[in-house]
Amino acid sequence: MEFLCYHRDRPDSLPLRDELLEEHWSYMDQYAKEMIARGPTFADDGDTPTGSVHIVDLPDPAAARSFAFDEPNYQAGVYRDVLLRRWHNTLGRTMWDFPGGQTGGNRYLVLGLGTGQAADTAVPPDPDHLIAYGPLLSDDGAVWLGTAALVQASDPHAAHAILTPDRYADIEVHNWEFGGRR
């Protein structure tokens, strides 16, 4: 089962985040084989971290909750909240398989929080700019809760445009970059 986990930073938690960087990476190293995508999100300035995205393939919802809530930054209070949803990898690849490479261009996390009937469940017509894409689902996979994507786009408005606006209660666009050890 695939899960999207988005930890959102607390205001003014950057010093603690920096202090725990090696612990965070060591924790994530334990999940290297299960990792589909990972990376930090940033404020509009492009430098200030605002969160951390991980898409992982885990055995069940209990394992996903352990992954999300045992994470060192979460345990220490770096994060203000966690979005954890089952997810379906419609592209069938990891971020490391993205043909556009790990650098260059603007990258974004796009979260469409659903309402009503499922939307944007199929891969868009031009998938070359998609790093990861898929629906957010209930734990049992039966209910559509939204859509999440990692995209390369010219700007936040172009990233936002990959989803059908009137089908979501809210669409969030966050600056994002490929994560992992540097």
C-alpha positions in Angstrom: 0.0 0.0 0.0 1.3 3.4 -0.9 1.0 6.4 1.4 1.6 10.1 1.2 2.9 11.7 4.4 3.3 15.5 4.6 4.7 16.9 7.8 4.1 20.6 8.1 6.7 22.6 10.1 5.8 24.7 13.2 6.7 28.4 12.9 10.2 29.1 14.2 11.2 25.4 14.2 14.1 25.7 11.8 16.9 25.6 14.5 15.5 22.3 15.9 15.0 20.9 12.3 18.7 21.7 11.5 19.8 20.1 14.8 17.9 16.9 14.0 18.9 16.7 10.3 21.2 13.6 10.6 18.6 11.8 12.9 15.9 12.5 10.2 18.0 11.2 7.4 19.1 8.1 9.4 15.5 7.4 10.1 14.5 7.8 6.5 17.5 5.5 5.4 15.6 2.7 7.1 12.8 3.2 4.5 15.0 3.5 1.4 13.6 0.5 -0.3 10.0 1.6 0.4 10.5 5.2 -0.7 8.7 6.4 -3.9 9.4 10.1 -3.4 10.7 12.5 -0.7 11.7 16.1 -0.2 11.2 19.3 1.6 8.7 22.1 0.8 9.7 25.7 1.1 8.2 29.1 1.6 7.8 31.5 -1.3 11.4 32.8 -0.6 12.6 29.3 -1.8 14.9 29.0 1.2 12.8 28.6 4.4 11.6 25.0 4.9 7.9 24.6 5.5 7.5 20.8 5.6 8.6 17.4 4.5 7.0 15.1 2.0 7.4 11.3 1.9 5.6 8.9 -0.4 6.2 5.3 0.8 5.1 1.8 0.1 4.2 0.2 3.4 2.3 -3.0 4.4 -0.7 -1.3 6.0 -2.1 1.9 7.6 -0.6 0.9 11.0 2.8 0.8 9.5 2.2 4.2 7.8 1.2 5.8 11.1 4.3 4.4 12.8 6.4 5.8 9.9 4.8 9.3 10.3 4.7 9.6 14.0 7.9 7.9 15.0 9.9 10.3 12.8 12.5 12.2 14.9 11.3 15.7 13.8 7.7 14.8 14.7 8.8 13.4 18.1 10.8 16.5 18.9 8.0 19.0 17.9 9.4 20.3 14.6 6.0 19.7 12.9 2.7 21.3 13.6 0.6 18.7 11.8 0.7 15.7 9.6 -1.3 14.9 6.5 -1.2 11.1 6.1 -3.3 9.5 3.4 -3.3 6.3 1.4 -2.1 7.1 -2.1 -2.0 5.3 -5.5 1.0 5.6 -7.7 -0.6 6.1 -11.1 2.7 6.6 -12.8 4.2 3.4 -11.4 7.6 4.9 -10.8 9.7 6.6 -8.2 11.0 10.2 -8.3 14.4 8.8 -9.2 12.9 7.5 -12.5 11.6 11.0 -13.5 12.9 11.7 -17.0 13.5 15.3 -16.1 16.2 14.5 -13.6 16.7 15.6 -10.1 17.7 19.2 -10.7 16.6 22.1 -13.0 13.2 23.8 -13.3 10.7 24.7 -10.7 9.3 21.8 -8.6 6.0 21.8 -6.7 3.9 19.7 -4.4 0.2 20.0 -5.4 -2.4 18.8 -3.0 -6.1 18.8 -4.1 -8.3 18.2 -1.1 -11.3 16.5 -2.5 -15.0 16.9 -2.0 -17.7 14.8 -3.6 -17.1 12.5 -6.6 -13.5 11.5 -7.6 -11.7 13.8 -10.0 -8.3 13.7 -11.8 -7.8 10.0 -11.1 -6.2 9.3 -14.5 -2.7 10.5 -15.5 -3.0 13.9 -17.3 -2.4 13.9 -21.1 1.2 15.4 -20.8 2.9 13.3 -18.1 6.4 14.4 -18.9 6.3 17.1 -16.2 4.9 14.7 -13.5 7.4 13.4 -10.9 4.7 11.6 -8.9 0.9 11.6 -9.3 -2.1 9.9 -7.8 -5.3 10.0 -5.8 -5.4 10.4 -2.0 -7.6 7.6 -0.5 -9.2 6.4 2.7 -7.2 3.8 4.6 -9.2 1.0 2.9 -8.7 2.6 -0.5 -12.5 2.8 -1.1 -13.1 6.6 -0.8 -11.4 9.3 -2.9 -10.2 12.1 -0.7 -8.2 14.2 -3.2 -5.2 14.1 -5.5 -1.5 14.7 -4.9 1.2 15.4 -7.3 4.9 16.4 -7.5 5.4 18.4 -10.7 7.9 20.3 -12.6 6.2 23.5 -13.9 7.1 27.1 -15.0 5.4 28.6 -11.9 2.9 27.8 -9.1 -0.1 28.8 -11.4 1.0 26.2 -14.0 1.4 23.6 -11.2 -2.1 24.4 -9.8 -3.6 24.0 -13.3 -2.9 20.2 -13.4 -6.0 19.7 -11.2 -9.6 20.6 -12.0 -10.3 23.5 -9.6 -14.0 23.2 -9.1 -13.7 19.6 -8.0 -11.7 20.4 -4.8 -12.5 22.1 -1.5 -8.9 23.5 -1.7 -5.8 23.2 -3.8 -2.5 23.9 -2.2 0.8 24.5 -4.1 4.1 24.3 -2.3 7.6 24.8 -3.5 9.3 21.4 -3.4 12.6 19.8 -4.2 14.1 16.3 -4.5 15.1 15.2 -1.0 17.6 12.9 0.6 21.1 13.1 1.8 23.3 15.8 0.2 
